[in-house]
Amino acid sequence: MDNDEQQNLTSQSASEPPSEEVETAAQESAEKSAEQTADETKPARKKKKAKQKKKNKNAWLIWGISVFFLSFALTVLFSFLTEISVKGSPAFVCIIVLLVLLVLNISCDVLANAIISISPEAFHAMASNKIKGAKRAVTFCRNATKLSSIFADVIGDICGIVSGAAGAALVVGVGLTGTTWELIASIGISAAIGALTVGGKAIFKHVAVKYNKQIVFGFAKFTTFFKKEK
């Protein structure tokens, strides 16, 4: 072998580092890079986790304040509509308003019991088949606690409060005069409203639990006419 070939082999072998050293160096570099990335993302993760924890901690307060303002707005609206409907109106108009409030109260209670008694899994197959209203029903089930509180507590209690004003207007509409007769009529109407409300809720609670899937899906499908599903 001449001198040129020996020099070429020597230079080639010198320029090519051992494969094991290359793999080791690459592995060490990758580990350092991973450690550096983990160190950089750790403060961000801690910050995000702390923010999420703080948000969850104050969720009950935010929800309570939201319910307060929602209840206030709905009470004003229902009271206004009731006042303009029954003030100076004949007795049959007051009875119609009372019946509407009674039906609304019981219907909201039925819907609240249906939502709280069913799981989202009941609508997963329907949602995967892209049946209209199924995705909305899943959303309702996942927020069952809040929705049941709104329907049963907020709207139901407001209907009960406003029914008292409608009942008082009915006493005036009947035209009873005299302190004794007015007192008897007011107590009788209030007792009838309370009995019909509580009794209606007790009767239809069984229906709400037995047909919860049909009720929730029907309501969810109804809401899609006002707001389309995403």
C-alpha positions in Angstrom: 0.0 0.0 0.0 1.5 3.3 -1.0 1.7 6.4 1.2 -1.4 8.2 -0.5 -3.7 5.3 0.4 -2.5 5.1 3.9 -3.0 8.9 4.4 -6.6 8.6 3.0 -7.5 5.7 5.3 -6.0 7.6 8.3 -7.9 10.8 7.5 -11.2 8.9 6.9 -10.9 7.0 10.2 -10.0 10.1 12.1 -13.0 12.0 10.6 -15.5 9.3 11.6 -16.1 9.1 15.4 -17.2 5.8 16.9 -20.9 5.1 16.5 -21.4 4.4 20.3 -20.0 7.9 21.2 -22.3 9.5 18.7 -25.4 7.7 20.1 -24.3 8.5 23.7 -23.9 12.2 22.9 -27.2 12.4 21.1 -29.0 10.7 24.0 -27.4 13.0 26.6 -28.3 16.0 24.4 -31.9 14.8 24.2 -32.1 14.2 28.0 -30.8 17.7 28.7 -33.3 19.1 26.2 -36.1 17.2 27.8 -35.1 18.3 31.3 -34.8 21.9 30.2 -38.2 21.8 28.6 -39.7 20.2 31.7 -38.1 22.9 33.9 -39.5 25.6 31.6 -43.0 24.2 31.6 -43.2 23.4 35.3 -43.9 27.0 36.5 -46.5 27.4 33.8 -48.2 24.2 34.9 -48.1 25.2 38.5 -49.6 28.6 37.6 -52.3 27.0 35.5 -53.1 24.5 38.3 -53.3 27.2 40.9 -55.6 29.3 38.7 -57.9 26.4 38.1 -57.9 25.6 41.8 -58.8 29.2 42.6 -61.6 29.2 40.0 -63.1 26.0 41.4 -62.8 27.3 44.9 -64.9 30.4 44.0 -67.3 28.6 41.7 -70.0 28.3 44.5 -69.8 32.1 45.1 -70.0 32.9 41.4 -73.0 30.5 41.0 -74.8 32.0 44.0 -74.4 35.6 42.7 -75.6 34.5 39.3 -78.7 32.9 40.8 -79.3 36.0 42.8 -79.4 38.3 39.8 -81.3 35.7 37.7 -83.9 35.4 40.4 -84.3 39.1 40.8 -84.7 39.6 37.0 -87.2 36.8 36.7 -89.2 38.0 39.7 -89.5 41.5 38.3 -90.6 40.1 34.9 -93.1 37.7 36.3 -94.5 40.2 38.8 -94.8 42.8 36.1 -96.6 40.5 33.7 -98.9 39.3 36.5 -99.8 42.8 37.6 -100.7 44.1 34.2 -102.7 40.9 33.6 -104.8 40.8 36.8 -105.0 44.4 37.9 -108.6 45.5 37.4 -109.4 42.3 35.5 -112.4 40.1 36.1 -112.2 37.0 38.2 -111.8 34.5 35.2 -108.7 36.3 34.0 -107.1 36.0 37.5 -108.0 32.3 37.4 -106.4 31.8 34.0 -103.2 33.5 35.3 -103.1 31.3 38.3 -103.5 28.2 36.2 -100.7 29.3 33.9 -98.4 29.9 36.9 -99.4 26.6 38.4 -98.7 24.6 35.2 -95.4 26.4 34.7 -94.4 25.6 38.3 -95.2 21.9 38.0 -93.7 21.6 34.5 -90.4 23.1 35.7 -90.3 20.7 38.6 -91.0 17.8 36.3 -88.1 18.9 34.0 -85.8 19.4 36.9 -86.5 15.9 38.3 -86.1 14.3 34.8 -82.7 16.0 34.2 -81.3 15.1 37.6 -82.4 11.5 37.4 -80.8 10.6 34.1 -77.1 10.2 33.0 -75.5 11.5 29.8 -74.7 8.0 28.6 -78.4 7.6 27.7 -77.9 10.0 24.8 -74.4 9.1 23.7 -75.5 6.7 21.0 -78.1 9.2 19.7 -75.5 11.9 19.6 -73.0 9.8 17.7 -75.8 9.2 15.1 -76.2 13.0 14.9 -79.8 12.9 16.0 -81.1 16.4 16.5 -81.3 17.4 20.1 -79.1 14.5 21.4 -76.0 16.7 22.0 -78.0 19.3 23.8 -79.5 16.6 26.0 -76.0 15.4 26.9 -75.1 19.0 27.8 -78.2 19.3 30.0 -77.3 16.0 31.8 -73.7 17.2 32.5 -75.1 20.4 34.0 -78.0 18.7 35.8 -77.3 20.2 39.2 -77.4 23.8 38.0 -80.3 23.3 35.6 -82.4 21.5 38.2 -81.7 24.4 40.6 -82.8 26.9 38.1 -86.0 25.1 37.1 -87.1 23.8 40.5 -85.8 26.5 42.9 -85.6 29.7 40.9 -88.6 29.5 38.5 -90.6 27.3 40.8 -90.3 29.6 43.8 -90.9 32.7 41.8 -94.1 31.2 40.4 -95.2 30.4 44.0 -94.5 34.0 45.1 -96.2 35.6 42.1 -99.2 33.2 42.6 -99.9 34.9 45.9 -100.3 38.3 44.2 -102.6 36.7 41.6 -104.6 35.1 44.4 -105.0 38.5 46.1 -106.2 40.0 42.9 -108.7 37.2 42.5 -110.2 38.0 45.9 -110.7 41.5 44.8 -112.0 40.4 41.4 -114.6 38.2 43.1 -116.0 41.3 44.7 -116.0 40.1 48.3 -116.4 43.0 50.8 -116.0 43.0 54.5 -113.0 42.1 56.5 -114.2 38.6 57.5 -115.1 37.5 54.0 -111.9 38.9 52.5 -109.8 37.1 55.1 -111.6 33.8 54.5 -111.4 34.0 50.7 -107.7 35.0 50.9 -106.9 32.0 53.1 -108.9 29.6 51.0 -107.4 30.7 47.7 -103.8 30.6 49.2 -104.5 27.1 50.6 -105.9 25.9 47.2 -102.9 27.3 45.4 -100.5 25.6 47.8 -102.3 22.3 47.7 -102.5 22.2 43.9 -98.8 23.1 43.6 -97.5 20.6 46.1 -100.0 17.9 45.1 -99.2 18.3 41.4 -95.5 18.1 42.0 -95.9 14.9 44.0 -98.1 13.3 41.4 -95.9 14.2 38.4 -92.6 13.4 40.1 -93.1 9.7 39.4 -93.8 10.6 35.7 -90.7 12.6 35.6 -88.4 9.8 36.8 -90.1 7.1 34.7 -90.1 9.0 31.5 -86.9 11.1 32.1 -85.3 10.2 28.8 -88.3 11.2 26.7 -88.8 14.4 28.7 -85.2 15.6 28.6 -84.8 14.7 24.9 -88.1 16.4 24.0 -87.0 19.6 25.9 -83.5 19.5 24.3 -85.0 19.1 20.8 -87.4 22.0 21.5 -84.5 24.3 22.5 -82.8 23.6 19.1 -85.5 25.7 17.4 -84.1 28.8 19.2 -80.4 27.9 19.3 -78.8 25.4 17.0 -76.5 22.7 18.3 -72.8 23.2 17.7 
